[in-house]
Amino acid sequence: MSDRPSNGLNRLIFWKKSPLSIQQLVRREFGLRIRKIEFYNEALTHSSMLDGDTTGLRSNERLEFLGDTALDLVVASFLYESFPEEQEGGLTQRKSKMVNRETLNLVGANMELRSLIRTKMRKTDVHSTVVGNALEALIGAIYLDHGYLKTSKAVMRMLKKHGADHKVHETVDFKSKLHHWAQREKVSLSFEVKREYHVKGKTRYDVDALIEGIKRGSGTGSSKKSAEQRAARGAWRSVFETTKTSQRKEESDQPAQTETPESKSSQKPSQTKNHRRRSSNSGRSAEKR
């Protein structure tokens, strides 16, 4: 199948020459071959392209709705099978961690989907949510092209590739917290893949988290994202445990408080009470004598 866009898309606006065609992206990310390209052309068409159009062009909003529903079912099925003892509330929380808006936006950006979206907006006006919405529309296109069973396997393959499946076990996104801290403190933060290898046919990654070029955490995972998350957790603990230790040391090095006139005056009430007790006892002794 040719990677050249169909004639109906020749007039659509591209921000830059894409390093991938939609056929290559779907093959790489989902492990599928495109059969009906028109579904995918629609999935990549932002609603801004309809402004002034008289050819009957369709935006990706309907496919976004379909893909969102398909994605929910795929992930819900995955969680239902993976956590047989979990109740409804717990499953709902895990699903929200795995496929929330932030995750979809990030996964769409990581797979270079942004450069394939057709829009009349300026590049600077295209927010990350546009990319996340296009990813949902793409899932809708895959569902129409291949049916639910293949879509389910393909979507889970894609989510696992980008480490989204590991989010169901996480209570804190240490990577995001670390990035926010680094930006606030104006320090450099980077993640470096030290080793990529295979264990029992499965790919594994060893990643280091570097702050100002110094290794502060490391992690291993079945995807780069999950390994980075574990490395970020180690770096976060390293940075803040060191900070707390330093603060405790500074407090212990401070000189002990000396007695001041104010502290002496604060003792007067108790001293007066003791004096009164001694005087009372002396009076009672005198009466006995």
Stockholm file with secondary structure:
# STOCKHOLM 1.0

chainA/1-289         MSDRPSNGLNRLIFWKKSPLSIQQLVRREFGLRIRKIEFYNEALTHSSMLDGDTTGLRSNERLEFLGDTALDLVVASFLYESFPEEQEGGLTQRKSKMVNRETLNLVGANMELRSLIRTKMRKTDVHSTVVGNALEALIGAIYLDHGYLKTSKAVMRMLKKHGADHKVHETVDFKSKLHHWAQREKVSLSFEVKREYHVKGKTRYDVDALIEGIKRGSGTGSSKKSAEQRAARGAWRSVFETTKTSQRKEESDQPAQTETPESKSSQKPSQTKNHRRRSSNSGRSAEKR
#=GR chainA/1-289 SS CCCSCCGGGTTSCCSSCCSSCHHHHHHHHHCCCCSCHHHHHHHTBCGGGGTTCCSCCCCSHHHHHHHHHHHHHHHHHHHHHHCTTCCHHHHHHHHHHHSCHHHHHHHHHHTTCGGGCBCSSCGGGCCHHHHHHHHHHHHHHHHHHHHHHHHHHHHHHHHHHTTGGGGGGCSSCHHHHHHHHHHHHTCCEEEEEEEEEEETTEEEEEEEEEETTEEEEEEEESSHHHHHHHHHHHHHHHHHHHHHHHHHHHHHHSCCCCCCHHHHHTTHHHHHHHHHHHHHHHHHHHHHC
#=GC SS_cons         CCCSCCGGGTTSCCSSCCSSCHHHHHHHHHCCCCSCHHHHHHHTBCGGGGTTCCSCCCCSHHHHHHHHHHHHHHHHHHHHHHCTTCCHHHHHHHHHHHSCHHHHHHHHHHTTCGGGCBCSSCGGGCCHHHHHHHHHHHHHHHHHHHHHHHHHHHHHHHHHHTTGGGGGGCSSCHHHHHHHHHHHHTCCEEEEEEEEEEETTEEEEEEEEEETTEEEEEEEESSHHHHHHHHHHHHHHHHHHHHHHHHHHHHHHSCCCCCCHHHHHTTHHHHHHHHHHHHHHHHHHHHHC
//
